[in-house]
Amino acid sequence: MSGSWLVTGAAGMLGRDVVARLAGRDTHALDRSALDLTDAEAVAATVAGARPDVVVNCAAWTAVDDAETREDEALRINGEGASHLARACARAGSVLLHVSTDYVFAGDATAPYPESAPPGPRTAYGRTKLAGERAVRALLPQSGHVVRTAWLYGAGGANFVRTMIRLERAREHLDVVDDQRGQPTWTADLADRLVRLGEAALAGAAPAGYWHGTSAGHGTWCELAQETFRLLGADPTRVRPTTSAAHVRPAPRPAYSVLGHERWREAGLEPMREWREALAEALPGLVAAERGGAAQRPRSGAGP
């Protein structure tokens, strides 16, 4: 069952891969210039006019550090914007797949966070994303799917892996944080799972609620950088471990962002593959994108 689809944030790194995954289907791909989620009337009119079976919300304020001093602005997109979209989906009878983040958790666990784990954000960004999650679940108790992801990389935007590809040629050594652990996740893999989840939801095989859309396994930023170097044919020991204390940011980064994936198995859906396997497949496209020209910086409203 394919149905009709509407994708917000379609110009962002994840949005581009979702649109690509939906090629050949009845799809409305809307970037921020086509749909501003902070405009409640525009959101209502757009969804009412398109009447999609499935909406994939890839639009978000993603400037984590900036949100610390501009939380009201971030909340307008991540919280109120998600609410506008959920309300419009409720009126149209659409399934909503809302992309969220590991930042809704405190980041101090020692075992993977299950989908049912209580949130406890420690940043403004996390608080605004949690507000969006709660709006979606309150307004769409039977058709609102919150898909939390983390550590995204892809060919369609600036990200950590593309930065490592660039710096491998520019520097002899790199010092990379080794005390933050998470799940590097290729946007193409996440896009595939979002489409599969939407199809399952339309077929009545995937109940509404929380889902974790990250790769299997886990590693640190340093390990991700070293694996990127290895796949490039460079010496991984050129990447040296350091601590978060050496790279203080306005918004504290979670020390542990590993998410569990049990709901996929419970619904009979396959979770994502191991992150190293995905990175090996993704790297040629990332190298081509990075070395073929400078990546466009992500904009608020254009990514997860």
Backbone hydrogen bonds, N-H to C=O, Kabsch-Sander energy under -0.5 kcal/mol:
donor,donor_aa,acceptor,acceptor_aa,energy
5,W,26,D,-2.9
6,L,54,V,-2.1
7,V,28,H,-3.0
8,T,6,L,-0.5
8,T,56,V,-2.3
9,G,30,L,-0.7
10,A,30,L,-2.2
12,G,9,G,-1.7
16,R,12,G,-2.6
17,D,13,M,-0.9
18,V,14,L,-2.3
19,V,15,G,-2.5
20,A,16,R,-2.2
21,R,17,D,-2.2
22,L,18,V,-1.4
23,A,20,A,-1.4
25,R,22,L,-2.2
27,T,25,R,-1.2
28,H,5,W,-2.6
29,A,27,T,-0.7
30,L,7,V,-2.9
30,L,28,H,-0.7
31,D,29,A,-0.5
34,A,31,D,-0.9
35,L,31,D,-1.9
37,L,35,L,-0.7
39,D,36,D,-2.1
40,A,38,T,-1.0
43,V,39,D,-2.4
44,A,40,A,-2.4
45,A,41,E,-2.5
46,T,42,A,-2.5
47,V,43,V,-2.4
48,A,44,A,-2.2
49,G,45,A,-2.2
50,A,46,T,-2.3
51,R,47,V,-2.9
53,D,4,S,-1.3
54,V,4,S,-2.1
55,V,95,V,-3.0
56,V,6,L,-2.9
57,N,55,V,-0.6
57,N,97,L,-3.0
58,C,8,T,-1.2
58,C,56,V,-1.1
62,T,60,A,-0.7
64,V,62,T,-1.7
67,A,63,A,-1.8
68,E,65,D,-1.4
69,T,66,D,-1.4
70,R,66,D,-1.0
74,A,70,R,-2.2
75,L,71,E,-2.8
76,R,72,D,-1.5
77,I,73,E,-1.0
78,N,74,A,-3.1
79,G,75,L,-1.8
80,E,75,L,-2.5
81,G,76,R,-1.0
82,A,77,I,-0.6
83,S,79,G,-1.8
84,H,80,E,-2.6
85,L,81,G,-2.1
86,A,82,A,-2.6
87,R,83,S,-2.5
88,A,84,H,-2.0
89,C,85,L,-2.4
90,A,86,A,-2.2
91,R,87,R,-1.7
92,A,88,A,-1.9
93,G,89,C,-1.5
94,S,89,C,-2.1
95,V,53,D,-2.9
96,L,143,S,-2.5
97,L,55,V,-3.2
98,H,96,L,-0.7
98,H,145,H,-3.2
99,V,57,N,-1.8
99,V,97,L,-0.6
100,S,147,V,-2.9
102,D,149,T,-1.4
104,V,101,T,-1.2
105,F,102,D,-2.2
113,Y,258,V,-2.6
117,A,114,P,-1.8
120,G,104,V,-2.5
127,R,123,T,-2.1
128,T,124,A,-2.4
129,K,125,Y,-2.2
130,L,126,G,-2.2
131,A,127,R,-2.0
132,G,128,T,-1.5
133,E,129,K,-2.3
134,R,130,L,-2.5
135,A,131,A,-1.8
136,V,132,G,-2.3
137,R,133,E,-2.4
138,A,134,R,-2.1
139,L,135,A,-2.5
140,L,136,V,-2.0
143,S,140,L,-0.5
144,G,140,L,-1.9
145,H,96,L,-3.2
145,H,143,S,-0.6
146,V,144,G,-0.6
146,V,209,G,-2.6
147,V,98,H,-3.0
147,V,145,H,-0.6
148,R,146,V,-0.7
148,R,211,W,-2.9
149,T,100,S,-1.5
153,Y,185,T,-1.9
157,G,154,G,-0.7
158,A,296,Q,-1.1
163,T,159,N,-2.0
164,M,160,F,-2.3
165,I,161,V,-2.1
166,R,162,R,-1.9
167,L,163,T,-2.8
168,E,164,M,-1.9
169,R,165,I,-0.6
169,R,166,R,-0.9
170,A,166,R,-0.8
171,R,167,L,-2.5
174,L,238,R,-2.4
176,V,174,L,-0.6
176,V,240,R,-2.5
178,D,242,T,-2.7
181,R,255,A,-2.6
182,G,219,G,-3.0
185,T,151,W,-2.3
187,T,153,Y,-2.5
189,D,186,W,-0.5
190,L,186,W,-2.0
191,A,187,T,-2.8
192,D,188,A,-1.8
193,R,189,D,-1.9
194,L,190,L,-2.5
195,V,191,A,-2.1
196,R,192,D,-2.3
197,L,193,R,-2.6
198,G,194,L,-2.5
199,E,195,V,-2.4
200,A,196,R,-2.4
201,A,197,L,-2.6
202,L,198,G,-2.1
203,A,199,E,-1.6
204,G,201,A,-1.2
205,A,200,A,-3.1
206,A,200,A,-0.8
209,G,144,G,-1.4
211,W,146,V,-3.0
213,G,148,R,-3.4
213,G,211,W,-0.6
214,T,212,H,-0.9
216,A,273,R,-2.2
219,G,182,G,-2.4
221,W,180,Q,-0.9
222,C,177,V,-1.6
224,L,220,T,-2.4
225,A,221,W,-2.5
226,Q,222,C,-2.7
227,E,223,E,-2.3
228,T,224,L,-2.1
229,F,225,A,-2.5
230,R,226,Q,-2.5
231,L,227,E,-2.3
232,L,228,T,-1.5
233,G,229,F,-0.5
233,G,230,R,-1.3
234,A,229,F,-2.8
238,R,235,D,-1.8
239,V,236,P,-2.0
240,R,174,L,-3.8
240,R,238,R,-0.7
242,T,176,V,-1.8
246,A,243,T,-1.4
247,H,244,S,-1.8
255,A,107,G,-0.9
256,Y,107,G,-1.3
257,S,181,R,-3.5
260,G,113,Y,-3.4
264,W,261,H,-0.9
265,R,261,H,-1.0
266,E,262,E,-2.4
267,A,263,R,-1.7
268,G,265,R,-1.4
269,L,264,W,-3.3
272,M,214,T,-0.5
275,W,216,A,-1.9
278,A,274,E,-1.8
279,L,275,W,-2.5
280,A,276,R,-2.1
281,E,277,E,-1.5
282,A,278,A,-2.6
283,L,279,L,-2.3
285,G,282,A,-0.7
286,L,282,A,-1.7
287,V,283,L,-3.0
288,A,284,P,-2.2
289,A,285,G,-2.1
290,E,286,L,-2.7
291,R,287,V,-2.9
292,G,288,A,-1.0
293,G,290,E,-0.7
301,G,60,A,-4.4
302,A,60,A,-0.7
302,A,299,R,-1.9
303,G,60,A,-0.7
